Amino acid sequence: MSKLTVSPYTKQSVAQASGMRVTFDVTPPAEGVVYQNVHMIYHVGGDERTFRYAEAWRMTAAGKNGKRRRTPALDQGGDDSFLVPDEAWADAFGTLTITTAAWFEEGKIDSSFKRGKGTELWGRLYGSEHTRAEPKEPRPIRRLANAAWTKGQRPVWTFFK
């Protein structure tokens, strides 16, 4: 049976956003899916928004141009990013709290998960506006991350794994 692990957090900056990233790994590699339920509470200024959704990283041997890889690999290299848009911290105080539960399932991706175009909360991964039922075994990996900032100051991140 394959096991899901998560790397330590590293800093990440992309165009118009910055935050932290981890990388999922599945050993031994097997075709399947890493599912992750996400609960996000986002405060900017006096506004609060809450999101609940699920995202998925397929682990396949399918490569570019129809060529198969020797070893299955995760979508997006297994990277999972928590990002705060630059305009959020530039314009107002705020916090971002994210709790996640991630696990690996062998087999094909759930057909209700759709590929993102980059504008969805799950970016270009596969995702769903509904959370997925979590398995009892293997137990999901739970993470809690919090970012807090004052107007004009970059977010300060705190993590609990």
N, C-alpha and C positions, 0 to 999 in steps of 0.2 A: 504494500500500500504506500502511495506517495504521501509525502509530508510537506506542508506549506511552512515557509519561514519568511521573516521580514528583516531586512537590513536595518542598521542604525539610520537615523535621520541625517540628511545632508542639506545644506542651503541650496536653493534654486532661484534663479532669476530668468524670466522670459520677458518678451515685449509687454510692457504695461502691467506687470505683476511680479511679485516676489513671494517666496515662502520656503517650504521645506518639502523634501521628497524622501521616500523609501523605495526599496525595490523588493518585490516578491520573488521567491525562488521556490521551485517544486523539485524535491528529490525523493527517489529517482525520477527523472523526467518521464511523464506519461501524458498521453493525449487527454485533455479534459478542460476544465474551466475553474479559474479563481473567481469566486463571487464575493462581493463586498456590499453589505448594507451600510448606508451612511445616514447619520442624523446631524444636521448642521443648523446652528443658531447664529445668526449674523446680525450684529448691532452696529449701525453707523449713525452717528448723531443721535437723534431721538427715535429712529425707525428700527424695528425688529422684524426679521424675516426668518422663518423656519422652513427647512427642506428635509424631506425623507425620500430616499431613492436607493436604487441598487445599481451597481456597475459590475462589469465582468471583463476579465482578461482571458481570451482563449489561449490554450496551449496546444499548438498543432505542429505537425511536421511539414505543413504546406509552406513552401517558400515562394520567392518571386518567380514570375513567368511559368508557373505550374511545376517547378522543380521541387522535389521533396528534400527536406533537410535530414541529416542523419539523426539528429536529436531534436525532439519537439522544443519549441521556444514560445514564451509568452508574448502576447500582443504588447506593443510599446516597450519591449524589453523588460516588462514586469514593473515599470515605474508607476508610482502613485504619488501625486503631488497635491499638497495643500497650499493654495495660493491666495494672496490678498491683492486685489487690483490697486495699482498706485493711486488712482483718484480717490479711493476710500480713505487712505490714511493721509493724503494731502489735504483733503477738504474738511475732515471732521474726526472726532475721537471715535473709537469703536472697539469691538471685540468679535472674534470668530471662534466658536467652539465646535469641534468636530468629534463625534464618536463614531467608531467603525467596528464592524465585526466581519472578518474575512475567513474564508475556508476554500479548500480545493475539492472538486467533485470530478471523478473520471466520467468521460462520455461527452456528448455534444452539448452545445449551449442551448439553454431554454429558448424556445422559439418566440417567447414574448419579449426577449431582449433585442433591441434594435440598435444598429450602428449609429453613433452620434456624428453630427456634422461639424462639431467644434463649438456650437453655441449652447448645447445642453450642459447640465451640471456635470455629466460624465465625459465631457469633451468628445474625443473621437473614438472612445471605447464603445463597447456594447453596453446598453443601459436600459433601465426601466423606471418609470415614475412610481413604481410600487416596490417595497422591500420584498425580499425573498425569505421563505421560511428557513430558519437556521437549523442545521443538523445538530443532534445531540453528540454524535461522534463522527468524525473527529471534532473536538471542541473548537469553535471559531477563535481566531486570534483577535483580541479586542484591543483597541487603541483609543486614546483620548488626547487631543491636541487643542491648545488654546493660544490664540494670538490676541494681543492687546496693544493699542496704540493711542497716542494723543495726536491732535491735529499737527500735521507737518513732520511727524516722527515715524520712522519705519516700525513695523510691528515687532514686538518681542514675543518669542514663541516659548511655550512650556509644553512638555510632553509627558505623558504617563502611558507606559506600554503594558 
